[in-house]
Amino acid sequence: MERIHPEQFHRCVCRYEKEDKARKFSHYDQFLTMAYAQITSRDSLSDIEISLRSHREKLYRAGFHSVISHSTLSDANNSRDWRIFSDLAKPLIESTRRAYADAPLAKELKGAVYALDSTTIDLCLKLFPWARFRKTKAAVKLHTLIDIWGSIPVFISITDGKKSDVSILTLFLKREPFMSWIAAISILRDFIKFIHHPHFLSFELGQNSDSPV
């Protein structure tokens, strides 16, 4: 967290909301909580609360200024403007990419190198009827493009469960045609119909059908 200056975070908050100093659960506490949840792979809001409370004596030194409850965290996540954290992330991503620009992999390959993958997130059809995936099932798909020079996510798209990875990949070929990329073989099979793309593409297939390329 030392890369994030308090004034930098405060400016992101003030751009969209007013920071209420009297508020018990600040935007910064919310950010620290969600960062902790991501780093430690917490499974739920209750899991986050229990885990943080088990380290209560260490929270203040880590930057927390309030005791976390799952209901308060839920309210904050639902009501606060997501653009605060988006604006905070953009310069951090850029500075990290610059830091990895001279990594050995970067010197061996010309242009950017990305890894593309997706995961399907099951949903309850009764609660999310707009996300119908199959007759009795709802789902959304999370597509993630990662800059492998530092494992940095540069693009995340949430679509309906039927959206193919190929449709996401073709968007990036138009934006950055000379990039190198890694994808699962299942994606490449679907990509064959786009092989007439005007830019040169080369594929080196692994021995395992589930291995990346």
SULZIBEL-V898828 format. One record per backbone hydrogen bond with DSSP energy under -0.5 kcal/mol. CO is the residue of the C=O (numbers start at 1). NH is the residue of the N-H. If there is no record, write none. Layout:
BEGIN
co: [CO | CO]
nh: [NH | NH]
END
This chain:
BEGIN
co: [1 | 3 | 5 | 6 | 7 | 8 | 9 | 10 | 11 | 12 | 13 | 13 | 17 | 18 | 19 | 20 | 24 | 26 | 27 | 28 | 29 | 30 | 31 | 32 | 33 | 34 | 35 | 36 | 37 | 38 | 44 | 45 | 46 | 47 | 48 | 49 | 50 | 52 | 53 | 55 | 55 | 56 | 56 | 58 | 59 | 60 | 69 | 70 | 71 | 72 | 73 | 74 | 75 | 76 | 81 | 82 | 82 | 83 | 84 | 85 | 86 | 87 | 88 | 89 | 90 | 91 | 92 | 93 | 94 | 95 | 96 | 98 | 100 | 103 | 103 | 104 | 105 | 112 | 113 | 114 | 115 | 116 | 117 | 119 | 119 | 120 | 121 | 123 | 123 | 124 | 128 | 129 | 131 | 134 | 137 | 137 | 138 | 139 | 140 | 141 | 141 | 142 | 143 | 144 | 144 | 145 | 145 | 146 | 146 | 147 | 148 | 151 | 152 | 155 | 157 | 157 | 159 | 160 | 164 | 165 | 166 | 167 | 168 | 169 | 169 | 170 | 171 | 172 | 176 | 180 | 182 | 183 | 184 | 184 | 185 | 186 | 187 | 188 | 189 | 190 | 191 | 192 | 194 | 203 | 208 | 211]
nh: [4 | 5 | 9 | 10 | 11 | 12 | 13 | 14 | 15 | 16 | 16 | 17 | 19 | 20 | 21 | 23 | 26 | 30 | 31 | 32 | 33 | 34 | 35 | 36 | 37 | 38 | 39 | 40 | 42 | 41 | 48 | 49 | 50 | 51 | 52 | 53 | 54 | 55 | 56 | 58 | 59 | 59 | 60 | 62 | 64 | 63 | 73 | 74 | 75 | 76 | 77 | 78 | 79 | 80 | 84 | 85 | 86 | 87 | 88 | 89 | 90 | 91 | 92 | 93 | 94 | 95 | 96 | 97 | 98 | 99 | 100 | 101 | 103 | 106 | 107 | 108 | 109 | 180 | 148 | 182 | 146 | 184 | 144 | 121 | 142 | 122 | 140 | 125 | 138 | 128 | 131 | 132 | 139 | 137 | 133 | 134 | 123 | 161 | 121 | 143 | 159 | 119 | 157 | 117 | 146 | 154 | 155 | 115 | 148 | 152 | 150 | 153 | 147 | 145 | 143 | 159 | 141 | 163 | 168 | 169 | 170 | 171 | 172 | 172 | 173 | 174 | 175 | 176 | 179 | 114 | 116 | 213 | 187 | 188 | 189 | 190 | 191 | 192 | 192 | 193 | 194 | 195 | 197 | 205 | 211 | 185]
END
